[in-house]
Amino acid sequence: MHVLHLPMRFGWKPKSVRALLSKIVPERPDGQGNLVPCETWDNAILACEVDSEDQQFPMVLSTKRIAPGHANTWFIRIAGTEFSAEFTTKNPKQIASLPYSPGDVQAWHIADAPYKSAYGTITGGIFEFGFSDSILQMWAAFCEELTHGKFTQQPFRCVTPEEAAYSHQIFTAALGSNRTGQTISMNWRN
């Protein structure tokens, strides 16, 4: 779901999916000392075609279990005609942007984003944000939505069951595409 959280929230449902999946490690330990067949795909690239309300554009989704030099790194890169932006968890305090107009020099701008959690904690703002902070923030967001429904203090709510169902439809299409080598047209079910 992680690779689709923002695209689903933005309403970017692909009308087609073409996938390349690879199994690099065919067997893994089962916790009892035995090697068993691994059912998990190690790396995946999904080339999708999206029709938004006013335009059509390509969207490339990538997940890599085998990614030397990365430890659960997540990023989003949006390339636009007048503005581009990028964020990665590898540098979580930075956001990159590139505004441009025809004839302008194209130069990325890097801005440091100060640490401020969505929900208050006892940890001071001078400290670095870490995994324990993120899991507490996720629990707080879930509890707030459970208590207040859609009327939360945060503009970016938790993943919805509908978004999770949409991600299953996309990944099912990706499996079919990898099996046949064909692009799969999406038939969205609600």
Secondary structure as a PSIPRED ss2 file (coil, helix, strand):
# PSIPRED VFORMAT (PSIPRED V4.0)

   1 M C   1.000  0.000  0.000
   2 H H   0.000  1.000  0.000
   3 V H   0.000  1.000  0.000
   4 L H   0.000  1.000  0.000
   5 H H   0.000  1.000  0.000
   6 L H   0.000  1.000  0.000
   7 P H   0.000  1.000  0.000
   8 M H   0.000  1.000  0.000
   9 R H   0.000  1.000  0.000
  10 F C   1.000  0.000  0.000
  11 G C   1.000  0.000  0.000
  12 W C   1.000  0.000  0.000
  13 K C   1.000  0.000  0.000
  14 P E   0.000  0.000  1.000
  15 K E   0.000  0.000  1.000
  16 S E   0.000  0.000  1.000
  17 V E   0.000  0.000  1.000
  18 R E   0.000  0.000  1.000
  19 A E   0.000  0.000  1.000
  20 L E   0.000  0.000  1.000
  21 L E   0.000  0.000  1.000
  22 S E   0.000  0.000  1.000
  23 K C   1.000  0.000  0.000
  24 I C   1.000  0.000  0.000
  25 V C   1.000  0.000  0.000
  26 P C   1.000  0.000  0.000
  27 E E   0.000  0.000  1.000
  28 R E   0.000  0.000  1.000
  29 P E   0.000  0.000  1.000
  30 D C   1.000  0.000  0.000
  31 G C   1.000  0.000  0.000
  32 Q C   1.000  0.000  0.000
  33 G C   1.000  0.000  0.000
  34 N C   1.000  0.000  0.000
  35 L E   0.000  0.000  1.000
  36 V E   0.000  0.000  1.000
  37 P E   0.000  0.000  1.000
  38 C C   1.000  0.000  0.000
  39 E C   1.000  0.000  0.000
  40 T C   1.000  0.000  0.000
  41 W C   1.000  0.000  0.000
  42 D C   1.000  0.000  0.000
  43 N E   0.000  0.000  1.000
  44 A E   0.000  0.000  1.000
  45 I E   0.000  0.000  1.000
  46 L E   0.000  0.000  1.000
  47 A E   0.000  0.000  1.000
  48 C E   0.000  0.000  1.000
  49 E E   0.000  0.000  1.000
  50 V E   0.000  0.000  1.000
  51 D E   0.000  0.000  1.000
  52 S C   1.000  0.000  0.000
  53 E C   1.000  0.000  0.000
  54 D C   1.000  0.000  0.000
  55 Q C   1.000  0.000  0.000
  56 Q E   0.000  0.000  1.000
  57 F E   0.000  0.000  1.000
  58 P E   0.000  0.000  1.000
  59 M E   0.000  0.000  1.000
  60 V E   0.000  0.000  1.000
  61 L E   0.000  0.000  1.000
  62 S E   0.000  0.000  1.000
  63 T E   0.000  0.000  1.000
  64 K E   0.000  0.000  1.000
  65 R C   1.000  0.000  0.000
  66 I C   1.000  0.000  0.000
  67 A C   1.000  0.000  0.000
  68 P C   1.000  0.000  0.000
  69 G C   1.000  0.000  0.000
  70 H C   1.000  0.000  0.000
  71 A C   1.000  0.000  0.000
  72 N C   1.000  0.000  0.000
  73 T C   1.000  0.000  0.000
  74 W C   1.000  0.000  0.000
  75 F E   0.000  0.000  1.000
  76 I E   0.000  0.000  1.000
  77 R E   0.000  0.000  1.000
  78 I E   0.000  0.000  1.000
  79 A C   1.000  0.000  0.000
  80 G C   1.000  0.000  0.000
  81 T C   1.000  0.000  0.000
  82 E C   1.000  0.000  0.000
  83 F E   0.000  0.000  1.000
  84 S E   0.000  0.000  1.000
  85 A E   0.000  0.000  1.000
  86 E E   0.000  0.000  1.000
  87 F E   0.000  0.000  1.000
  88 T E   0.000  0.000  1.000
  89 T C   1.000  0.000  0.000
  90 K C   1.000  0.000  0.000
  91 N C   1.000  0.000  0.000
  92 P C   1.000  0.000  0.000
  93 K C   1.000  0.000  0.000
  94 Q E   0.000  0.000  1.000
  95 I E   0.000  0.000  1.000
  96 A E   0.000  0.000  1.000
  97 S E   0.000  0.000  1.000
  98 L E   0.000  0.000  1.000
  99 P E   0.000  0.000  1.000
 100 Y C   1.000  0.000  0.000
 101 S C   1.000  0.000  0.000
 102 P C   1.000  0.000  0.000
 103 G C   1.000  0.000  0.000
 104 D C   1.000  0.000  0.000
 105 V C   1.000  0.000  0.000
 106 Q C   1.000  0.000  0.000
 107 A C   1.000  0.000  0.000
 108 W C   1.000  0.000  0.000
 109 H E   0.000  0.000  1.000
 110 I E   0.000  0.000  1.000
 111 A E   0.000  0.000  1.000
 112 D E   0.000  0.000  1.000
 113 A C   1.000  0.000  0.000
 114 P C   1.000  0.000  0.000
 115 Y C   1.000  0.000  0.000
 116 K C   1.000  0.000  0.000
 117 S C   1.000  0.000  0.000
 118 A C   1.000  0.000  0.000
 119 Y C   1.000  0.000  0.000
 120 G C   1.000  0.000  0.000
 121 T C   1.000  0.000  0.000
 122 I C   1.000  0.000  0.000
 123 T C   1.000  0.000  0.000
 124 G C   1.000  0.000  0.000
 125 G C   1.000  0.000  0.000
 126 I C   1.000  0.000  0.000
 127 F C   1.000  0.000  0.000
 128 E C   1.000  0.000  0.000
 129 F C   1.000  0.000  0.000
 130 G C   1.000  0.000  0.000
 131 F H   0.000  1.000  0.000
 132 S H   0.000  1.000  0.000
 133 D H   0.000  1.000  0.000
 134 S H   0.000  1.000  0.000
 135 I H   0.000  1.000  0.000
 136 L H   0.000  1.000  0.000
 137 Q H   0.000  1.000  0.000
 138 M H   0.000  1.000  0.000
 139 W H   0.000  1.000  0.000
 140 A H   0.000  1.000  0.000
 141 A H   0.000  1.000  0.000
 142 F H   0.000  1.000  0.000
 143 C H   0.000  1.000  0.000
 144 E H   0.000  1.000  0.000
 145 E H   0.000  1.000  0.000
 146 L H   0.000  1.000  0.000
 147 T H   0.000  1.000  0.000
 148 H H   0.000  1.000  0.000
 149 G C   1.000  0.000  0.000
 150 K C   1.000  0.000  0.000
 151 F C   1.000  0.000  0.000
 152 T C   1.000  0.000  0.000
 153 Q C   1.000  0.000  0.000
 154 Q C   1.000  0.000  0.000
 155 P C   1.000  0.000  0.000
 156 F C   1.000  0.000  0.000
 157 R C   1.000  0.000  0.000
 158 C C   1.000  0.000  0.000
 159 V C   1.000  0.000  0.000
 160 T C   1.000  0.000  0.000
 161 P H   0.000  1.000  0.000
 162 E H   0.000  1.000  0.000
 163 E H   0.000  1.000  0.000
 164 A H   0.000  1.000  0.000
 165 A H   0.000  1.000  0.000
 166 Y H   0.000  1.000  0.000
 167 S H   0.000  1.000  0.000
 168 H H   0.000  1.000  0.000
 169 Q H   0.000  1.000  0.000
 170 I H   0.000  1.000  0.000
 171 F H   0.000  1.000  0.000
 172 T H   0.000  1.000  0.000
 173 A H   0.000  1.000  0.000
 174 A H   0.000  1.000  0.000
 175 L H   0.000  1.000  0.000
 176 G H   0.000  1.000  0.000
 177 S H   0.000  1.000  0.000
 178 N H   0.000  1.000  0.000
 179 R H   0.000  1.000  0.000
 180 T H   0.000  1.000  0.000
 181 G C   1.000  0.000  0.000
 182 Q C   1.000  0.000  0.000
 183 T C   1.000  0.000  0.000
 184 I E   0.000  0.000  1.000
 185 S E   0.000  0.000  1.000
 186 M C   1.000  0.000  0.000
 187 N C   1.000  0.000  0.000
 188 W C   1.000  0.000  0.000
 189 R C   1.000  0.000  0.000
 190 N C   1.000  0.000  0.000
